[in-house]
Amino acid sequence: MRRVEIDNPQSSWNPSLLLPGVKPAYSTAFGAAYLGDSLSVMRRLPSNSVRAVITSPPYALHFKKEYGNVDKDAYVEWFLPFAKEIKRILVEDGSFVLNVGGSYNPGIPTRSLYHFKLLIALCDEVGFHLAQECFWYNPAKLPAPAEWVNVRRIRIKDSVEYIWWLSPSPWPFANNRNVLVPYSQDMRRLIKNGFRATKRPSGHNITAKFGKDRGGAIPANLIEDDVPSNLIDRGNNESNSEYIKYCKECGAKVHPARFPAALPQFFIKLLTARNEVVLDPFAGSNTTGWVAETLERYWISIEVEKEYVTNSALRFGLNLQAEHDQ
Ligand SMILES: C[S@@+](CC[C@H](N)C(=O)[O-])C[C@H]1O[C@@H](n2cnc3c(N)ncnc32)[C@H](O)[C@@H]1O
């Protein structure tokens, strides 16, 4: 199995130093993975110690997934204590990137508002600011609920998930130059041929500066995981298929609800600098930690299910099960 080899320039420091006395399940050059309830573990983290929290908690679904989704009506109440800890441990200009899926109300063809209610509570009750709402475009989602989409044909396929980008302050650190995408053909032509200042029908003045080559286009707030041309540097996006391969090799269970590596990759590049700390308190297969490692950010991941933590170590070439059996 391939090991992730990173030459860590500051190897004397590791994020496990932020949690003295708490033993990680495993650690790497840049990160530490903890087994446990993230509320308890986060309570032990110092205030203002984390640059970005990037996470996807269990969604509120009206059917129970195997890793224990919380009921929609109780979701906001359940989540707020986690959110308060996240706000405390983030630096003032840090970011909280929260991926949540939408869902239908049980028995009727209308959508639940739980993720909007959550967003409002995060801002009004916890004090976060909404920097921007983003979306994960996931065309691989199955058409569901079958009754409304496939049988009665009265609803269409749902292909996006919500990503709330929040911050303790209105001014989270961000640099969109780090996530530029290739220019469109039209824009490349325009850069080559030059651009004359003009006024759009909307009334906007477009100056000649618009035609300047700035190394790439500013990306949209839509994260895609299967369109090769979306992100300029998509190297890490293979990590999920490698994780599945390693799990199969070891007879280990693959996590059933991973997000694509493109998601943490995009936000880590946009919102953090090298050697800053990224936390995923609902880590699952530790996609966030793996991407952070490859981008040379320090990372902490917390996951409550032992099997998921054990299997996530396979991403880093660490077979905890084999070490335990010896
Ligand atoms: C949607 S999954 C995250 C998947 C992850 N983004 C990935 O790419 O693999 C949510 C995870 O949160 C974990 N979880 C639920 N409650 C938790 C808690 N209180 N503390 C830590 N982890 C928790 C679940 O076991 C599950 O693995």
Ligand as a Chemical Component Dictionary entry (heavy atoms), coordinates in Angstrom:
data_LIG
# 
_chem_comp.id                   LIG 
_chem_comp.type                 NON-POLYMER 
_chem_comp.pdbx_formal_charge   0 
_chem_comp.three_letter_code    LIG 
# 
loop_
_chem_comp_atom.comp_id 
_chem_comp_atom.atom_id 
_chem_comp_atom.alt_atom_id 
_chem_comp_atom.type_symbol 
_chem_comp_atom.charge 
_chem_comp_atom.model_Cartn_x 
_chem_comp_atom.model_Cartn_y 
_chem_comp_atom.model_Cartn_z 
_chem_comp_atom.pdbx_ordinal 
LIG C1  C1  C 0  -21.882 12.441 6.474  1  
LIG S1  S1  S 1  -20.695 11.566 7.410  2  
LIG C2  C2  C 0  -19.200 12.412 7.054  3  
LIG C3  C3  C 0  -18.487 11.845 5.855  4  
LIG C4  C4  C 0  -17.174 12.530 5.540  5  
LIG N1  N1  N 0  -17.366 13.897 5.071  6  
LIG C5  C5  C 0  -16.400 11.740 4.490  7  
LIG O1  O1  O 0  -16.104 12.292 3.407  8  
LIG O2  O2  O -1 -16.109 10.568 4.729  9  
LIG C6  C6  C 0  -21.023 12.065 9.063  10 
LIG C7  C7  C 0  -20.198 11.336 10.115 11 
LIG O3  O3  O 0  -20.415 11.940 11.392 12 
LIG C8  C8  C 0  -20.235 10.929 12.375 13 
LIG N2  N2  N 0  -20.811 11.426 13.636 14 
LIG C9  C9  C 0  -22.115 11.518 13.984 15 
LIG N3  N3  N 0  -22.231 12.055 15.215 16 
LIG C10 C10 C 0  -20.972 12.326 15.653 17 
LIG C11 C11 C 0  -20.434 12.912 16.835 18 
LIG N4  N4  N 0  -21.231 13.315 17.844 19 
LIG N5  N5  N 0  -19.084 13.034 16.944 20 
LIG C12 C12 C 0  -18.270 12.633 15.930 21 
LIG N6  N6  N 0  -18.729 12.072 14.794 22 
LIG C13 C13 C 0  -20.060 11.932 14.643 23 
LIG C14 C14 C 0  -20.946 9.732  11.760 24 
LIG O4  O4  O 0  -20.537 8.510  12.361 25 
LIG C15 C15 C 0  -20.544 9.859  10.293 26 
LIG O5  O5  O 0  -19.418 9.063  9.987  27 
# 
loop_
_chem_comp_bond.comp_id 
_chem_comp_bond.atom_id_1 
_chem_comp_bond.atom_id_2 
_chem_comp_bond.value_order 
_chem_comp_bond.pdbx_ordinal 
LIG C1  S1  SING 1  
LIG S1  C2  SING 2  
LIG S1  C6  SING 3  
LIG C2  C3  SING 4  
LIG C3  C4  SING 5  
LIG C4  N1  SING 6  
LIG C4  C5  SING 7  
LIG C5  O1  DOUB 8  
LIG C5  O2  SING 9  
LIG C6  C7  SING 10 
LIG C7  O3  SING 11 
LIG C7  C15 SING 12 
LIG O3  C8  SING 13 
LIG C8  N2  SING 14 
LIG C8  C14 SING 15 
LIG N2  C9  SING 16 
LIG N2  C13 SING 17 
LIG C9  N3  DOUB 18 
LIG N3  C10 SING 19 
LIG C10 C11 SING 20 
LIG C10 C13 DOUB 21 
LIG C11 N4  SING 22 
LIG C11 N5  DOUB 23 
LIG N5  C12 SING 24 
LIG C12 N6  DOUB 25 
LIG N6  C13 SING 26 
LIG C14 O4  SING 27 
LIG C14 C15 SING 28 
LIG C15 O5  SING 29 
# 
